């Protein structure tokens, strides 16, 4: 089960990073030709190393960070049209997968209480 949660967290985080970049640079940027909103993927790079190496602490704080992306997805899914709306829905789904996997991983890897 820990392996499944690890893979779900890693894959959803990496896909979300690429989704943010593609969304704001190519697929449905706020401004034609791309936008500075592509920089929103930078905070996702901070926990990436720790997530890939299975560091419990990274899973704990990244589960809180991802809630910002969930919130952005909800706002943009309700205010955008067309492709941008579908990208926002994908952001919501990926952030929920990451959140669930992170919380589950952190819970299952906690130290045993004596």
N, C-alpha and C positions, 0 to 999 in steps of 0.2 A: 504494500500500500504506500509506503514511503517513497518508493521508486516512481510510482504513478504520479504522486503529488509533486515530486521533484520535476519530472518531465513536463507535467502540465504547467507548472510555474515557469520553468525555463522557456518553453515554447511560446506560451502566451505573452511573456514579457518581450521576447525577441520579435514576435510578430507585431506586437503593439508598437514597438520602436519603428519598425519598417512601415507600418500603417500610418503613423503620425508623419513621417517624412514624405511618403508618397501622397498623402492627403493634401498637405500644405504646399508641396512643391509641384505636383503634377496633376493629380486626379480631380481635385475640387478646391483649389486655393482661394482664399478670401479675395486676393487681388490677382489679376491676370499675370502670368509669368512666375508665380510663386509668391510666398509671403514669409515674413519673419516669424510667423507662428510655427514654422518648422522647428524652431528652437525649443518648442515645448517637449521635444523628445529627449533633450539633454538631461533633465532630472531622472529619466528612466535608465540612463547609462550608469548613474551612481551606484545602484544596488546590483547591477548586472554581474560583476565579478563575484560578489558574495553569494548571489543566488546560484550561479553556475558551480561554485565550490561548496554548496550545501551549508553555508554558514547560517545557523539558526537566527542570529541577531539580525542579519540582513533580511531574512524573511519577515521578521517581526516589524521592523520599521518600514519596509517596502509595502507591507499590507496596508499601512496608513497612507503612504504616498499615493498609492494607486487609487484611493478614493477621490483624489482631485481629478483624475482622468475619467472616472465613472461620472462625476458631477459634470464635467465638460461634455461628455457624451450625451447625458440626459438633456442638458440645456440645448445643445446643438441639434439633437434629434427632434426636439420640439419646435425649433425655430428655423431650421434649414429646410431646403426643398431638394428633391432629386438625389443625385449622387452623394452630396454632402450628408443627407439624412441617413443613407445606408452606411456610409462610413462611420457616422456617429453611432449607429446601432452596433456596428462591428466593434467600435471602441468600448461600448458598454459591455458587450459579451466578453471580450478579451479581458477587460478589467475585472469582471465578476469571476471569470475562471482563475485569473491570477490571485485575486483576493481569497477565494475559497481554498485554492491549493496552498497558498502561503500560510494561512491560518491552520490548515490541517497539518502541514509539514511542521510548523513550529510546535504544534500541540503534540504530535507523535514523537518528536525528537527532544522533548523537554527532559531534563535530568530526573532520574528516579528520586522520589522522596523517601528517606529512610525513617 
